[in-house]
Amino acid sequence: MNLSPAELAVFGTLGGAFVAGLFGAIIAFINKRSEEKKHLRELIVKTSTEHWQFVVETAESNIMPPLINYIVHTAMMCDLILNKKLSSKNIQNKLKEIDSLMDVLHHHAIEVSKKRT
């Protein structure tokens, strides 16, 4: 199959446009996914901060967990909710993992506050 130089130029141009379009689509997909993750992180921090402020304003005690505990807890709960492999069988284990991590953070906050006083 012999192709004329004009046909080769057309096929080369079409091939180059296809490859460039493919890379453009891949980059657009990666950027979109990155923006979605960024938006989720911002939403988690905002929600956690608002919840922490509400608790601080309505609490009767002067002892408050640090803001980071609220952020970590909200992030982990969002991961749990958005997990596509979530089932009634593994939700208890996931909740226990979250609780154990929150216990570690709580004890760490107590230790840090003891060092400062």
DSSP file (Angstrom, degrees, kcal/mol; ACC not computed):
  #  RESIDUE AA STRUCTURE BP1 BP2  ACC     N-H-->O    O-->H-N    N-H-->O    O-->H-N    TCO  KAPPA ALPHA  PHI   PSI    X-CA   Y-CA   Z-CA
    1    1 A M              0   0    0      0, 0.0     2,-0.5     0, 0.0     0, 0.0   0.000 360.0 360.0 360.0 108.1    0.0    0.0    0.0
    2    2 A N        -     0   0    0      0, 0.0     2,-0.4     0, 0.0     0, 0.0  -0.826 360.0-160.5 -97.7 129.7    1.7    3.1   -1.2
    3    3 A L        -     0   0    0     -2,-0.5     0, 0.0     2,-0.0     0, 0.0  -0.877  17.5-122.5-110.1 142.6    0.5    6.4    0.1
    4    4 A S     >  -     0   0    0     -2,-0.4     4,-2.5     1,-0.1     5,-0.2  -0.372  31.2-106.2 -74.6 160.5    1.1    9.7   -1.5
    5    5 A P  H  > S+     0   0    0      0, 0.0     4,-2.1     0, 0.0     5,-0.1   0.844 121.8  54.3 -57.3 -33.6    2.9   12.4    0.5
    6    6 A A  H  > S+     0   0    0      2,-0.2     4,-2.0     1,-0.2     5,-0.1   0.905 109.1  47.2 -67.8 -40.4   -0.4   14.3    0.8
    7    7 A E  H  > S+     0   0    0      2,-0.2     4,-2.7     1,-0.2     5,-0.2   0.901 111.2  51.4 -67.4 -40.1   -2.1   11.2    2.3
    8    8 A L  H  X S+     0   0    0     -4,-2.5     4,-2.7     1,-0.2    -2,-0.2   0.898 109.4  50.9 -61.3 -40.2    0.8   10.7    4.7
    9    9 A A  H  X S+     0   0    0     -4,-2.1     4,-2.3    -5,-0.2    -2,-0.2   0.900 110.8  48.3 -64.5 -40.8    0.5   14.3    5.8
   10   10 A V  H  X S+     0   0    0     -4,-2.0     4,-2.7     2,-0.2    -2,-0.2   0.944 114.5  44.7 -65.7 -47.5   -3.2   13.9    6.4
   11   11 A F  H  X S+     0   0    0     -4,-2.7     4,-2.7     1,-0.2    -2,-0.2   0.897 113.7  50.6 -64.5 -39.6   -2.7   10.7    8.4
   12   12 A G  H  X S+     0   0    0     -4,-2.7     4,-2.5    -5,-0.2    -1,-0.2   0.905 111.8  47.5 -63.2 -41.6    0.2   12.2   10.3
   13   13 A T  H  X S+     0   0    0     -4,-2.3     4,-2.5     2,-0.2    -2,-0.2   0.924 113.6  47.1 -65.9 -44.7   -1.8   15.2   11.2
   14   14 A L  H  X S+     0   0    0     -4,-2.7     4,-2.3     2,-0.2    -2,-0.2   0.907 113.1  49.2 -63.8 -41.3   -4.8   13.2   12.3
   15   15 A G  H  X S+     0   0    0     -4,-2.7     4,-2.5     2,-0.2    -2,-0.2   0.919 112.2  48.0 -63.6 -43.8   -2.6   10.9   14.4
   16   16 A G  H  X S+     0   0    0     -4,-2.5     4,-2.5     1,-0.2    -2,-0.2   0.896 111.8  49.6 -64.1 -40.5   -0.9   13.8   16.0
   17   17 A A  H  X S+     0   0    0     -4,-2.5     4,-2.5     2,-0.2    -1,-0.2   0.889 110.9  50.6 -65.0 -39.2   -4.2   15.5   16.8
   18   18 A F  H  X S+     0   0    0     -4,-2.3     4,-2.5     2,-0.2    -2,-0.2   0.935 112.1  45.8 -63.9 -46.5   -5.6   12.2   18.3
   19   19 A V  H  X S+     0   0    0     -4,-2.5     4,-2.4     2,-0.2     5,-0.2   0.925 114.6  47.9 -63.3 -44.6   -2.5   11.8   20.5
   20   20 A A  H  X S+     0   0    0     -4,-2.5     4,-2.3     1,-0.2    -1,-0.2   0.904 112.7  49.1 -63.4 -41.2   -2.6   15.4   21.6
   21   21 A G  H  X S+     0   0    0     -4,-2.5     4,-2.3     2,-0.2    -1,-0.2   0.888 109.7  52.1 -64.8 -39.1   -6.4   15.2   22.3
   22   22 A L  H  X S+     0   0    0     -4,-2.5     4,-2.2     2,-0.2    -2,-0.2   0.933 111.4  45.8 -62.9 -46.8   -5.9   12.0   24.3
   23   23 A F  H  X S+     0   0    0     -4,-2.4     4,-2.5     1,-0.2    -2,-0.2   0.887 111.7  53.2 -64.2 -38.1   -3.2   13.6   26.5
   24   24 A G  H  X S+     0   0    0     -4,-2.3     4,-2.3     1,-0.2    -2,-0.2   0.901 109.2  48.5 -61.9 -41.5   -5.4   16.7   26.9
   25   25 A A  H  X S+     0   0    0     -4,-2.3     4,-2.2     2,-0.2    -2,-0.2   0.894 111.2  50.1 -66.5 -40.2   -8.3   14.5   28.1
   26   26 A I  H  X S+     0   0    0     -4,-2.2     4,-2.4     2,-0.2    -2,-0.2   0.924 112.0  47.3 -64.0 -44.6   -6.1   12.7   30.5
   27   27 A I  H  X S+     0   0    0     -4,-2.5     4,-2.6     1,-0.2    -2,-0.2   0.900 111.3  51.3 -65.0 -40.4   -4.8   15.9   31.9
   28   28 A A  H  X S+     0   0    0     -4,-2.3     4,-2.4     2,-0.2    -1,-0.2   0.898 110.3  49.7 -62.7 -40.5   -8.3   17.4   32.2
   29   29 A F  H  X S+     0   0    0     -4,-2.2     4,-2.3     2,-0.2    -2,-0.2   0.925 111.8  47.6 -63.8 -45.0   -9.4   14.2   34.1
   30   30 A I  H  X S+     0   0    0     -4,-2.4     4,-2.3     1,-0.2    -2,-0.2   0.918 112.9  48.7 -62.9 -43.9   -6.5   14.5   36.5
   31   31 A N  H  X S+     0   0    0     -4,-2.6     4,-2.5     2,-0.2    -1,-0.2   0.898 110.8  50.6 -63.4 -40.7   -7.1   18.2   37.1
   32   32 A K  H  X S+     0   0    0     -4,-2.4     4,-2.2     2,-0.2    -2,-0.2   0.925 111.5  47.5 -63.1 -44.4  -10.8   17.6   37.7
   33   33 A R  H  X S+     0   0    0     -4,-2.3     4,-2.1     1,-0.2    -1,-0.2   0.899 111.5  51.0 -63.9 -40.9  -10.1   14.8   40.2
   34   34 A S  H  X S+     0   0    0     -4,-2.3     4,-2.4     1,-0.2    -2,-0.2   0.904 109.9  49.7 -62.8 -42.5   -7.5   17.0   42.0
   35   35 A E  H  X S+     0   0    0     -4,-2.5     4,-2.6     2,-0.2    -2,-0.2   0.881 109.1  52.3 -64.7 -38.4  -10.1   19.9   42.2
   36   36 A E  H  X S+     0   0    0     -4,-2.2     4,-2.3     2,-0.2    -2,-0.2   0.913 110.9  47.0 -64.2 -42.1  -12.7   17.5   43.7
   37   37 A K  H  X S+     0   0    0     -4,-2.1     4,-2.4     2,-0.2    -2,-0.2   0.905 112.3  50.2 -64.9 -41.5  -10.3   16.3   46.3
   38   38 A K  H  X S+     0   0    0     -4,-2.4     4,-2.4     1,-0.2    -2,-0.2   0.919 110.8  49.1 -62.4 -43.9   -9.3   19.9   47.1
   39   39 A H  H  X S+     0   0    0     -4,-2.6     4,-2.5     1,-0.2    -2,-0.2   0.905 110.4  50.9 -63.3 -41.4  -12.9   20.9   47.4
   40   40 A L  H  X S+     0   0    0     -4,-2.3     4,-2.5     2,-0.2    -2,-0.2   0.918 110.3  49.3 -62.8 -43.5  -13.6   18.0   49.7
   41   41 A R  H  X S+     0   0    0     -4,-2.4     4,-2.4     2,-0.2    -2,-0.2   0.920 111.9  48.5 -61.2 -43.8  -10.6   18.9   52.0
   42   42 A E  H  X S+     0   0    0     -4,-2.4     4,-2.5     1,-0.2    -2,-0.2   0.905 111.7  49.6 -63.1 -40.4  -11.8   22.5   52.2
   43   43 A L  H  X S+     0   0    0     -4,-2.5     4,-2.7     2,-0.2     5,-0.2   0.893 110.1  50.9 -65.0 -40.5  -15.3   21.4   53.0
   44   44 A I  H  X S+     0   0    0     -4,-2.5     4,-2.6     2,-0.2     5,-0.2   0.932 112.4  45.7 -62.7 -46.5  -14.1   19.0   55.7
   45   45 A V  H  X S+     0   0    0     -4,-2.4     4,-2.5     2,-0.2    -2,-0.2   0.919 114.8  47.5 -64.8 -43.2  -12.0   21.8   57.3
   46   46 A K  H  X S+     0   0    0     -4,-2.5     4,-2.4    -5,-0.2    -2,-0.2   0.938 114.2  46.1 -63.7 -47.3  -14.8   24.3   57.1
   47   47 A T  H  X S+     0   0    0     -4,-2.7     4,-2.4     1,-0.2    -2,-0.2   0.913 114.0  48.6 -62.2 -43.8  -17.4   21.9   58.6
   48   48 A S  H  X S+     0   0    0     -4,-2.6     4,-2.7    -5,-0.2    -1,-0.2   0.907 111.2  50.2 -63.0 -42.6  -15.0   20.8   61.3
   49   49 A T  H  X S+     0   0    0     -4,-2.5     4,-2.6    -5,-0.2    -2,-0.2   0.918 111.5  47.9 -63.7 -43.8  -14.2   24.4   62.3
   50   50 A E  H  X S+     0   0    0     -4,-2.4     4,-2.2     2,-0.2    -1,-0.2   0.902 113.0  48.3 -64.5 -40.6  -17.9   25.4   62.4
   51   51 A H  H  X S+     0   0    0     -4,-2.4     4,-2.4     2,-0.2    -2,-0.2   0.926 111.9  49.5 -64.7 -43.7  -18.7   22.3   64.5
   52   52 A W  H  X S+     0   0    0     -4,-2.7     4,-2.7     1,-0.2    -2,-0.2   0.916 110.7  50.1 -61.4 -44.1  -15.8   23.1   66.9
   53   53 A Q  H  X S+     0   0    0     -4,-2.6     4,-2.4     1,-0.2    -1,-0.2   0.904 110.2  50.5 -61.9 -41.4  -16.9   26.7   67.2
   54   54 A F  H  X S+     0   0    0     -4,-2.2     4,-1.9     2,-0.2    -2,-0.2   0.927 112.0  47.0 -62.2 -44.6  -20.5   25.6   68.0
   55   55 A V  H  X S+     0   0    0     -4,-2.4     4,-1.6     1,-0.2    -2,-0.2   0.902 111.9  50.7 -64.8 -41.0  -19.2   23.2   70.7
   56   56 A V  H  < S+     0   0    0     -4,-2.7    -1,-0.2     1,-0.2    -2,-0.2   0.916 112.7  46.3 -62.6 -43.0  -16.9   25.8   72.2
   57   57 A E  H  < S+     0   0    0     -4,-2.4    -1,-0.2     1,-0.2    -2,-0.2   0.827 121.3  36.1 -70.4 -32.0  -19.7   28.4   72.4
   58   58 A T  H  < S+     0   0    0     -4,-1.9    -1,-0.2    -5,-0.2    -2,-0.2   0.525  91.1 110.5-100.9  -6.5  -22.3   26.0   73.9
   59   59 A A     <  -     0   0    0     -4,-1.6     5,-0.0    -5,-0.2    -3,-0.0  -0.399  52.2-158.0 -73.5 145.1  -20.0   23.9   76.1
   60   60 A E  S    S+     0   0    0     -2,-0.1     2,-0.3     3,-0.1    -1,-0.1   0.574  73.6  75.7 -93.4 -12.4  -20.3   24.3   79.9
   61   61 A S  S    S-     0   0    0      2,-0.1    -2,-0.1     1,-0.1     0, 0.0  -0.667  71.8-142.5 -99.9 154.3  -16.7   23.0   80.4
   62   62 A N  S    S+     0   0    0     -2,-0.3     2,-0.7     2,-0.0    -1,-0.1   0.548  80.3  91.5 -87.7  -9.1  -13.5   24.9   79.9
   63   63 A I        +     0   0    0      0, 0.0    -2,-0.1     0, 0.0    -3,-0.1  -0.788  55.4 171.9 -93.0 118.1  -11.8   21.7   78.6
   64   64 A M        -     0   0    0     -2,-0.7     3,-0.1    -5,-0.0    -2,-0.0  -0.971  34.1-116.9-127.2 139.2  -12.1   21.4   74.8
   65   65 A P        -     0   0    0      0, 0.0     5,-0.1     0, 0.0    41,-0.1  -0.426  47.7 -94.8 -66.1 150.6  -10.6   18.9   72.4
   66   66 A P    >>  -     0   0    0      0, 0.0     3,-1.0     0, 0.0     4,-0.9  -0.226  29.7-112.2 -65.2 157.9   -8.3   20.6   69.9
   67   67 A L  H 3> S+     0   0    0      1,-0.3     4,-2.1     2,-0.2     3,-0.5   0.838 113.5  66.8 -59.0 -34.8   -9.6   21.6   66.5
   68   68 A I  H 3> S+     0   0    0      1,-0.2     4,-2.8     2,-0.2    -1,-0.3   0.844  94.6  58.1 -59.7 -33.1   -7.4   19.0   64.8
   69   69 A N  H <> S+     0   0    0     -3,-1.0     4,-2.4     1,-0.2    -1,-0.2   0.909 107.2  47.0 -62.8 -40.6   -9.4   16.2   66.5
   70   70 A Y  H  X S+     0   0    0     -4,-0.9     4,-2.5    -3,-0.5    -2,-0.2   0.895 112.7  49.4 -66.8 -39.9  -12.6   17.5   64.8
   71   71 A I  H  X S+     0   0    0     -4,-2.1     4,-2.5     2,-0.2    -2,-0.2   0.938 112.9  46.1 -65.4 -46.2  -10.9   17.8   61.5
   72   72 A V  H  X S+     0   0    0     -4,-2.8     4,-2.6     2,-0.2     5,-0.2   0.929 113.7  49.1 -62.3 -45.0   -9.5   14.2   61.6
   73   73 A H  H  X S+     0   0    0     -4,-2.4     4,-2.3    -5,-0.2    -1,-0.2   0.924 112.6  47.0 -62.3 -44.8  -12.8   12.8   62.8
   74   74 A T  H  X S+     0   0    0     -4,-2.5     4,-2.3     2,-0.2    -1,-0.2   0.907 112.5  50.2 -63.9 -41.4  -14.8   14.6   60.0
   75   75 A A  H  X S+     0   0    0     -4,-2.5     4,-2.3    -5,-0.2    -2,-0.2   0.919 112.1  47.0 -62.9 -43.6  -12.3   13.5   57.4
   76   76 A M  H  X S+     0   0    0     -4,-2.6     4,-2.1     1,-0.2    -1,-0.2   0.886 111.8  50.0 -68.1 -37.5  -12.4    9.9   58.5
   77   77 A M  H  X S+     0   0    0     -4,-2.3     4,-2.6    -5,-0.2    -1,-0.2   0.883 110.1  51.1 -67.8 -36.8  -16.2    9.9   58.6
   78   78 A C  H  X S+     0   0    0     -4,-2.3     4,-2.7     2,-0.2    -2,-0.2   0.920 109.6  50.1 -64.2 -42.8  -16.3   11.3   55.1
   79   79 A D  H  X S+     0   0    0     -4,-2.3     4,-0.7     1,-0.2    -2,-0.2   0.906 111.7  49.4 -60.1 -40.2  -14.0    8.6   53.9
   80   80 A L  H >< S+     0   0    0     -4,-2.1     3,-0.6     1,-0.2    -2,-0.2   0.930 113.2  45.4 -64.2 -45.4  -16.2    6.0   55.6
   81   81 A I  H 3< S+     0   0    0     -4,-2.6    -2,-0.2     1,-0.2    -1,-0.2   0.884 115.9  45.6 -66.9 -38.6  -19.4    7.5   54.0
   82   82 A L  H 3< S+     0   0    0     -4,-2.7     2,-0.4    -5,-0.2    -1,-0.2   0.488  83.2 118.3 -85.6  -2.4  -17.8    7.8   50.5
   83   83 A N    X<  -     0   0    0     -4,-0.7     3,-1.0    -3,-0.6    -3,-0.0  -0.504  51.6-159.1 -67.9 121.5  -16.2    4.3   50.6
   84   84 A K  T 3  S+     0   0    0     -2,-0.4    -1,-0.2     1,-0.2    -4,-0.0   0.651  89.5  59.1 -77.6 -14.7  -17.8    2.3   47.8
   85   85 A K  T 3  S+     0   0    0      2,-0.1    -1,-0.2     5,-0.0     2,-0.2   0.263  76.9 130.7 -96.0  12.1  -16.8   -1.0   49.5
   86   86 A L    <   +     0   0    0     -3,-1.0     2,-0.3    -6,-0.1    -6,-0.0  -0.445  28.3 163.3 -69.8 133.2  -18.8   -0.2   52.6
   87   87 A S     >  -     0   0    0     -2,-0.2     4,-1.4     1,-0.0     3,-0.2  -0.913  53.7-101.2-142.1 169.5  -21.1   -2.9   53.7
   88   88 A S  T  4 S+     0   0    0     -2,-0.3     4,-0.4     1,-0.2    -2,-0.0   0.749 119.4  56.2 -65.2 -22.1  -23.1   -3.8   56.8
   89   89 A K  T  4 S+     0   0    0      1,-0.2     4,-0.4     2,-0.1    -1,-0.2   0.888 114.3  33.2 -77.9 -39.9  -20.3   -6.4   57.7
   90   90 A N  T  > S+     0   0    0      1,-0.2     4,-2.1    -3,-0.2    -2,-0.2   0.515  95.6  84.1 -99.1  -2.8  -17.3   -4.1   57.6
   91   91 A I  H  X S+     0   0    0     -4,-1.4     4,-2.6     1,-0.2     5,-0.2   0.887  89.5  53.4 -67.6 -36.4  -18.9   -0.8   58.9
   92   92 A Q  H  > S+     0   0    0     -4,-0.4     4,-2.2     2,-0.2    -1,-0.2   0.922 109.8  47.8 -62.4 -43.3  -18.5   -1.9   62.6
   93   93 A N  H  > S+     0   0    0     -4,-0.4     4,-2.1     2,-0.2    -1,-0.2   0.908 112.0  49.6 -64.1 -41.0  -14.8   -2.6   62.1
   94   94 A K  H  X S+     0   0    0     -4,-2.1     4,-2.2     1,-0.2    -2,-0.2   0.914 111.1  49.1 -64.2 -42.7  -14.3    0.8   60.3
   95   95 A L  H  X S+     0   0    0     -4,-2.6     4,-2.5     1,-0.2    -1,-0.2   0.875 109.9  52.0 -65.1 -36.8  -16.2    2.6   63.1
   96   96 A K  H  X S+     0   0    0     -4,-2.2     4,-2.6     2,-0.2    -1,-0.2   0.891 108.4  51.6 -65.6 -38.9  -14.0    0.8   65.7
   97   97 A E  H  X S+     0   0    0     -4,-2.1     4,-2.2     2,-0.2    -2,-0.2   0.920 110.9  47.8 -61.9 -43.4  -10.9    1.9   63.9
   98   98 A I  H  X S+     0   0    0     -4,-2.2     4,-2.5     1,-0.2    -2,-0.2   0.924 112.1  49.8 -63.5 -44.2  -12.1    5.5   63.9
   99   99 A D  H  X S+     0   0    0     -4,-2.5     4,-2.2     1,-0.2    -2,-0.2   0.907 110.4  49.6 -61.7 -42.4  -12.9    5.3   67.6
  100  100 A S  H  X S+     0   0    0     -4,-2.6     4,-1.9     2,-0.2    -1,-0.2   0.899 111.9  48.2 -66.7 -38.6   -9.5    3.9   68.4
  101  101 A L  H  X S+     0   0    0     -4,-2.2     4,-2.3     1,-0.2    -1,-0.2   0.903 110.7  51.1 -66.0 -39.8   -7.7    6.6   66.5
  102  102 A M  H  X S+     0   0    0     -4,-2.5     4,-2.5     1,-0.2    -2,-0.2   0.862 107.3  54.2 -66.2 -34.4   -9.8    9.3   68.1
  103  103 A D  H  X S+     0   0    0     -4,-2.2     4,-2.6     2,-0.2     5,-0.2   0.917 108.2  49.5 -62.3 -42.8   -8.9    7.8   71.5
  104  104 A V  H  X S+     0   0    0     -4,-1.9     4,-2.2     1,-0.2    -2,-0.2   0.929 112.3  47.4 -61.9 -45.5   -5.2    8.1   70.7
  105  105 A L  H  X S+     0   0    0     -4,-2.3     4,-2.3     2,-0.2    -2,-0.2   0.894 111.7  51.2 -62.6 -39.9   -5.7   11.7   69.6
  106  106 A H  H  X S+     0   0    0     -4,-2.5     4,-2.0     2,-0.2    -2,-0.2   0.929 111.4  46.3 -64.0 -45.9   -7.7   12.5   72.7
  107  107 A H  H  X S+     0   0    0     -4,-2.6     4,-2.3     1,-0.2    -1,-0.2   0.869 111.4  52.8 -65.8 -35.8   -5.0   11.0   75.0
  108  108 A H  H  X S+     0   0    0     -4,-2.2     4,-2.5    -5,-0.2    -1,-0.2   0.922 107.9  50.8 -64.0 -43.2   -2.3   12.9   73.1
  109  109 A A  H  X S+     0   0    0     -4,-2.3     4,-2.3     1,-0.2    -2,-0.2   0.890 110.0  50.4 -62.3 -39.1   -4.2   16.2   73.6
  110  110 A I  H  X S+     0   0    0     -4,-2.0     4,-2.1     2,-0.2    -1,-0.2   0.927 111.0  48.7 -64.2 -44.6   -4.4   15.5   77.3
  111  111 A E  H  X S+     0   0    0     -4,-2.3     4,-1.8     1,-0.2    -2,-0.2   0.907 111.9  48.7 -62.7 -41.9   -0.7   14.8   77.5
  112  112 A V  H  X S+     0   0    0     -4,-2.5     4,-1.4     1,-0.2    -1,-0.2   0.914 111.1  49.6 -65.2 -42.0    0.2   17.9   75.6
  113  113 A S  H  X S+     0   0    0     -4,-2.3     4,-1.0     1,-0.2    -1,-0.2   0.847 108.2  54.0 -67.6 -32.3   -2.1   20.1   77.8
  114  114 A K  H  < S+     0   0    0     -4,-2.1     3,-0.3     1,-0.2    -1,-0.2   0.880 106.6  52.3 -66.2 -37.4   -0.5   18.6   80.9
  115  115 A K  H  < S+     0   0    0     -4,-1.8    -1,-0.2     1,-0.2    -2,-0.2   0.836 108.1  51.6 -66.7 -32.3    3.0   19.6   79.7
  116  116 A R  H  <        0   0    0     -4,-1.4    -1,-0.2     1,-0.2    -2,-0.2   0.714 360.0 360.0 -79.6 -20.8    1.9   23.1   79.1
  117  117 A T     <        0   0    0     -4,-1.0    -1,-0.2    -3,-0.3    -2,-0.2   0.458 360.0 360.0 -99.6 360.0    0.4   23.6   82.6
